[in-house]
Amino acid sequence: MILPTRLRKNKNIRRLVRETHLSMDDVIYPIFVVDGEGIRREIPSMKGQYHYSLDKLDGVAAMLRDKGIGHIMLFGVPAEKDAEASPAFADDGIIQRAARRLKALDPELYIVGDVCLCEYKSDGHCCFFEENGDIRRDRSLETLCKVAVSQARSGIDMIAPSDMMDGHIAALRTALDDAGFESVPIMGYSAKFASTFYGPFRDAADSAPAFGDRRSYQMDPANGKEALKEVALDVEEGADIVMVKPAMPYLDVISQAKELSYLPMAAYQVSGEYAMIRTAVDQRLLDERAIFESLLCIKRAGAEIIITYFAPQLQALIDAYQD
């Protein structure tokens, strides 16, 4: 659609014919919860983002209400890790306790739980390995299922597995159903690329791998067709929402995957994307409007859901720039 000049002059007309709109209902805000007390500590590589201890979640809940944020994703950073990733599925794990506290503070808050092992496993990997280095998929899936069921029992509303194990959506769906959580949806990290843009997150979550890297189970950034196959597999296995991660470097994948699937499409504007834009705006290399534009382009590409660290700023940006 090419707009005649007469349709550009008046803001009310521009609103009427605009193809893409942003709202607070489009975003999920990631939050990092840590063991300890009295902690509200800025993450050095992610200015404006914080580690929160459980006793600081009252303030977090108030901030979410004030900013109009109704959806969050929880990431846990436990004080202790082990080879079995047991803090991830413990009833008194950091995520489980955080979910219960937040639900007590605001029963309407919608909480997505990240299901993975890297933040809880002493080697920082998302899976278990055989002695020869091959992935031990059966053991990995069994543990991930324990994590998902534990999170659902704690009151988490949606499960989001980020591990990228083959067959994980089907395994998790079966485990949740068998435990009586048929109504808990799954948002798959369907096309999660082995990206350098995750660096600040790995600092925030203390989840850098102790050896090797994650290219054996995350996607090659060069492979767009493979990404579409991964999305199709998640749809077939029973995902309720599919996701592409990162977002802006993979707008083409978001667009093509949206054409492939009838399911809602999510995109994760990851820590490296946030850090780049945040730094450029803070140093006045870019206008603040760049934040708004970055989110708008992700939605325009086809994502109905955007996981973004800019969520607390979004309403002000909409008010300033949506016209």
Phi, psi and omega in degrees: 000124176253119185277128171298154181305324183294342177268000179256344190287326186251131184294329178294323176290319179302317177299319184296324186256359182296135184279326188232131179232148174252145173215168178295339178287353182273346195242151170240134184255120177284138180228137180255122181247135184235158171289156179119189181222148175067026185257118164223088193243121179295139179279118188304320183274359181223076183306133180090356177246150191225154162272135178236133169277165186302322182289351177263002182287340174301315177294324177297314180300319178295319178297318180299316178297317182296324183270357180075026180267119182252355184225130177228161172238128183264134172237132181256142177234089185286155178290328181237142176236164175213176184290341182264356185060031185296331176298341181287332183241011177288142179300330179256026177294164185297319179292317182298315179293321179296318180298315180297319181293316180295322178294325177293324180286323182210093182299339181275348180295131181264120187247125174259132179256123174288124180253106176200176183247345191297328181282347188241350185259135189298336179267359176074012179262161184270004186205178175255155183236150168285168180298331181275002178097351177290149178288133175268089190292321183298313180294322179298313181295320179300316180291319178299322178296321177297321179295314182298315181294319178299317179295317179299320179296332181279353178107003177294137190274328183219143179259135179230092181285124182250013188280333180067026173285139176300132176081008186291326181296313180297318181295316181292322179298316179296315181297316179296316180297316181296332180271003178090017182247049181298333184273355179278116181281164178240126172254107184280137167282074195293315178238089181252112186273150176283080193256148173283350182285359180271359188309306180299325178297319181295330172291315184295321184263000183050052188235019176294137181295141182285339178211152177061209178213192185249018183289345179283346179225359169251166191275146174292124180302344181280348193253091178285320180294321177298322178300319179293325176295319179297319177298315180298322178295319179296321176299313181297324183280350175112018175297149177264331177221142176248158187220149169242135182214129354294184186258291189299322177290352185231037178298328178296321180291319177303312183297314182291322180293325178295324176292330183284323191242142174277350183286158172303143182250129175248155174220139182256110173280099196280177188302321180293322175297314179300311185298320179297309183292317180302315181295316181297321179290316181297326180270006177062026172280334175229150173287155179304336179300338179299327177297311179300315181297322180297320179287322180298320183291328178293317178292319179299327180292340177134000182274119174282337183236131178237119173272117189211143175282352177272003184307318181297341180264351194295315183300319177297322178293320177299314180299325184277325193236352183295332178284000000 
